[in-house]
Amino acid sequence: MLDDLDRRILRHMQVDPAISIPDLSDRLSLTTSRLTRRIEKLETLGIVRGQRAVIDWQALGYAVEVSLRVTLDKTNPRAFDDFIAAARDIPEVIEIQTFLGRVDVRLSVIALDMPHYQQIYRTRILSLPHIADIEALMHVARIKSEETLPI
């Protein structure tokens, strides 16, 4: 599906996502029009989904991260849909993942400090629908967080 040129383009875009088309075309020895067509193809295929700013939430004062593993009451056929819809409305929930197994959903929650986390947990998390069980794991350190793919 991808040829060597596509992989080279993706590698460069991962290393320097803000690189301009003219600069990238110079690095790859391509014309800007050929490079633009290749990038548009990668976007059409859904391989490149866009560019974004990566914001360090800790630099904004968020000092606490908690991973909540949630088991839902699956006797209700809408448990997943209702829970996920409500969890999306909590601004401090920065990630929602679903699983097969004992744990159904994992939420990543950030807070300014422990009192702020307790307030979020008591007023927002515990009011989410269809929770059968919940386990909190306090984040201590991020050892590896890699967004660059081995292309």
N, C-alpha and C positions, 0 to 999 in steps of 0.2 A: 504494500500500500504506500509506504513512504520510500522515496529513493534517498540516495546519499545527500543530494542538495537540500531536500526537505529537512533531513536530520541536521545538517549544518546550519540551516536557517533557524531551526528550533533551538539548537544549542546556543547560538549567539543571542537569540531573543531571551532565553532564560538567564544568561549571564548579565545582560544589559537590556532590560525591557524598555527603557526609555530611549534607546538608540534610534536615531532618525533613519528613515528609509534611504536617503542618499549615503549616509555613513555606513549603513549595513550593506548596501549594494557595493560600495567601495571595498569593504572587508572581504566580501564574497566574490569580487570580480564579476559582478552582474550588472546589467542595466537596471535602472530603477523601475522601468515598466515590467521587466521580466520578474524582478523580485516582488513587485506589487501583485502581479498575477499569482505567483506562488503563495504569497501570504493570504490572498483572497481565497485560493483553493483550500488552504489549511483551515481557514475560518468556515468556509462552506461545509467542509467535512466534519466540523465540530471539534477539530484537534486544537485549534487556537480559539479560545472562547472570549478573548479580549484581554485588555491590560487593566491592572488595578494598582492602587496605592496600598502598600502594606503598612498599616499603622501599628506602632508598638503601644498597645493599650497600657502597659506598665508605665511608659513615659507620660501618659495622661493621668497617672495617679492611681490606677487600679493595681492593688498590691496582692489581692487574693484571687486564686482560681480554685474552683472546686469541681470535681467530676461527680455527677450524680447518676448512679445506676438505678434505673427505675423498672420495676416489674408492674405490668398493668393487669387490671381485672379483666381478663379476656372473656368473661361471660357476657360482656356487652359487645355486640358486633361493631360498634362505632368507637371502641376504646382508643384505638390507635389514632384515628382521624381527629377525634375530639381533643385528645391529649396534645397531639402535635400542633393543631391549630391554636390551642391556648398557649402552649410553650413558645410558639413563634412570636407572640405578642409581648414577651418579657424582654426588654432591651438588653438586660445583662446576660441573657442566654446567647452565647456567641456560636454555639455549635449544637446540632441535634443529630444523633445517629440512631438508626434502628438496627436491631440484631435478631437473629434466630437463636433460641436457647432460653435459659432461665431469665436472663436480663433482656428486656424488650427494647429499652431506649436508654441512651446515655446523653446527658445534657452537660455541656461545659458552661459554667457560670462564673462570671467575674464580678468582683466587688471592690470598692475602695479600701475597705478594711473589714475586720470581723463583725463589728456592729452592723455595718452596711449589709454584709452577707446574711447575718441573722434576720435582718428586716426583710430582705428579699425572700429568704427561705420561708419565713413564717407567713408573710402576707401574699406572696405570689406563687412559690413552688408548691407549698402544701395545699393550695386551693386549686391546683390542676386536677382535672377530672380523671377518674378511673385508676388512681394509684393503689396498688395492692401492697407494694413494698418499695422502699427507697433506701439506698445506701450512699453515703457521702464519702468521697475520697479526696482528701486535701492535697492539692498540688504542692510539691516541695521544690522540684527542679525540672527544667526541660533539658534533657540530655541531647536529644537530636530532634530537630524540626526542619526537615528538608523539603523544600518546594521544587527543587531542581530534579528533573527526571533523568535517569541514565539513558540518554538517547544516543 
